Amino acid sequence: MGRKQNVRGCWDIKKECPFRGTDPAEAKCSAFAGRISCWEFDWLGFYHAMPDGPERDEWKCVMLDWCSKCEIRDLHGREVDCFLERLSAR
């Protein structure tokens, strides 16, 4: 499943994306590594696949905090809010 050529990814939209201009194969961001925009990525599946522990807890806090304040939410609020609501219920 490839991206449509005219569709910009979150890394293109978000000017402060730390992965912008880097090699996706080496990215720690699973969405960027798969060339899937953050609002399209299965973050809940990613989160649930993580083993219990401090890293999982940290990811949840980061996603709830950063994603709720991110400029991508302004453009794709419905998708981001749906994911955040489901994550916060966990």
MODELLER restraints for C-alpha pairs under 7 A, 6 or more apart:
rsr = mdl.restraints
at = mdl.atoms
rsr.add(forms.Gaussian(group=physical.xy_distance, feature=features.Distance(at['CA:9:A'], at['CA:36:A']), mean=6.98, stdev=0.5))
rsr.add(forms.Gaussian(group=physical.xy_distance, feature=features.Distance(at['CA:9:A'], at['CA:37:A']), mean=4.92, stdev=0.5))
rsr.add(forms.Gaussian(group=physical.xy_distance, feature=features.Distance(at['CA:10:A'], at['CA:37:A']), mean=5.06, stdev=0.5))
rsr.add(forms.Gaussian(group=physical.xy_distance, feature=features.Distance(at['CA:10:A'], at['CA:38:A']), mean=6.16, stdev=0.5))
rsr.add(forms.Gaussian(group=physical.xy_distance, feature=features.Distance(at['CA:10:A'], at['CA:72:A']), mean=6.82, stdev=0.5))
rsr.add(forms.Gaussian(group=physical.xy_distance, feature=features.Distance(at['CA:11:A'], at['CA:17:A']), mean=5.55, stdev=0.5))
rsr.add(forms.Gaussian(group=physical.xy_distance, feature=features.Distance(at['CA:11:A'], at['CA:19:A']), mean=6.91, stdev=0.5))
rsr.add(forms.Gaussian(group=physical.xy_distance, feature=features.Distance(at['CA:11:A'], at['CA:20:A']), mean=5.44, stdev=0.5))
rsr.add(forms.Gaussian(group=physical.xy_distance, feature=features.Distance(at['CA:14:A'], at['CA:71:A']), mean=6.80, stdev=0.5))
rsr.add(forms.Gaussian(group=physical.xy_distance, feature=features.Distance(at['CA:14:A'], at['CA:72:A']), mean=6.87, stdev=0.5))
rsr.add(forms.Gaussian(group=physical.xy_distance, feature=features.Distance(at['CA:19:A'], at['CA:27:A']), mean=6.74, stdev=0.5))
rsr.add(forms.Gaussian(group=physical.xy_distance, feature=features.Distance(at['CA:24:A'], at['CA:32:A']), mean=5.94, stdev=0.5))
rsr.add(forms.Gaussian(group=physical.xy_distance, feature=features.Distance(at['CA:24:A'], at['CA:33:A']), mean=4.29, stdev=0.5))
rsr.add(forms.Gaussian(group=physical.xy_distance, feature=features.Distance(at['CA:25:A'], at['CA:33:A']), mean=5.53, stdev=0.5))
rsr.add(forms.Gaussian(group=physical.xy_distance, feature=features.Distance(at['CA:27:A'], at['CA:33:A']), mean=5.50, stdev=0.5))
rsr.add(forms.Gaussian(group=physical.xy_distance, feature=features.Distance(at['CA:31:A'], at['CA:37:A']), mean=6.09, stdev=0.5))
rsr.add(forms.Gaussian(group=physical.xy_distance, feature=features.Distance(at['CA:31:A'], at['CA:38:A']), mean=5.84, stdev=0.5))
rsr.add(forms.Gaussian(group=physical.xy_distance, feature=features.Distance(at['CA:31:A'], at['CA:41:A']), mean=5.82, stdev=0.5))
rsr.add(forms.Gaussian(group=physical.xy_distance, feature=features.Distance(at['CA:39:A'], at['CA:76:A']), mean=6.75, stdev=0.5))
rsr.add(forms.Gaussian(group=physical.xy_distance, feature=features.Distance(at['CA:39:A'], at['CA:79:A']), mean=5.79, stdev=0.5))
rsr.add(forms.Gaussian(group=physical.xy_distance, feature=features.Distance(at['CA:39:A'], at['CA:80:A']), mean=5.77, stdev=0.5))
rsr.add(forms.Gaussian(group=physical.xy_distance, feature=features.Distance(at['CA:44:A'], at['CA:87:A']), mean=6.66, stdev=0.5))
rsr.add(forms.Gaussian(group=physical.xy_distance, feature=features.Distance(at['CA:47:A'], at['CA:56:A']), mean=6.92, stdev=0.5))
rsr.add(forms.Gaussian(group=physical.xy_distance, feature=features.Distance(at['CA:50:A'], at['CA:56:A']), mean=6.13, stdev=0.5))
rsr.add(forms.Gaussian(group=physical.xy_distance, feature=features.Distance(at['CA:64:A'], at['CA:84:A']), mean=6.24, stdev=0.5))
rsr.add(forms.Gaussian(group=physical.xy_distance, feature=features.Distance(at['CA:67:A'], at['CA:73:A']), mean=6.98, stdev=0.5))
rsr.add(forms.Gaussian(group=physical.xy_distance, feature=features.Distance(at['CA:73:A'], at['CA:80:A']), mean=5.94, stdev=0.5))
